[in-house]
Each structure stands twice: as structure tokens, then as C-alpha cells.
Amino acid sequence: MEPDENQTLFTKFKSFLTQCKRVFRITKKPSMEEFKVIVKISGLGIAIIGIVGFLIHMLWILIKP
């Protein structure tokens, strides 16, 4: 690698770390209530996708000779 490439790589890495610090600074840990809502919504979404997949599978079995 040339010196310019190393400097560019270092500058990009430093910029990435600065952006990461900014994100960590503005984020916060969710409260227990927020966490429970997130878990319920995620579980519901997973269940819906599973049911749709199961129904498609059952239809495929019925249609396939």
C-alpha cells in the first residue's frame, strides 16, 4: 500500500469511530415496558410469518398430486 492509501484508510476508520460514538451517545437503554412491547410485537410478527408459511405449505401439499 502507498502512504496515501494508508492515510485514507486511517481517516475513514477515524470517521467511522466518530460516527459510532455519536450513535452511542444519543441512544438509551429501553425501559422494561418498552422492552415488553418490542418483544410482543416481534413475537406477533414471527407468528404471523410462521402461520402464512404453514398455510402456503398446506396449500402446496393439497395442490401437488
Number of C-alpha atoms within 10 A of each C-alpha: 5 6 8 9 10 11 11 11 12 12 12 12 12 12 12 12 12 11 12 11 11 11 11 9 9 7 8 8 7 10 8 9 9 11 11 12 11 13 12 12 11 12 12 12 12 12 12 12 12 12 12 12 12 12 12 12 12 12 11 11 10 9 8 7 5
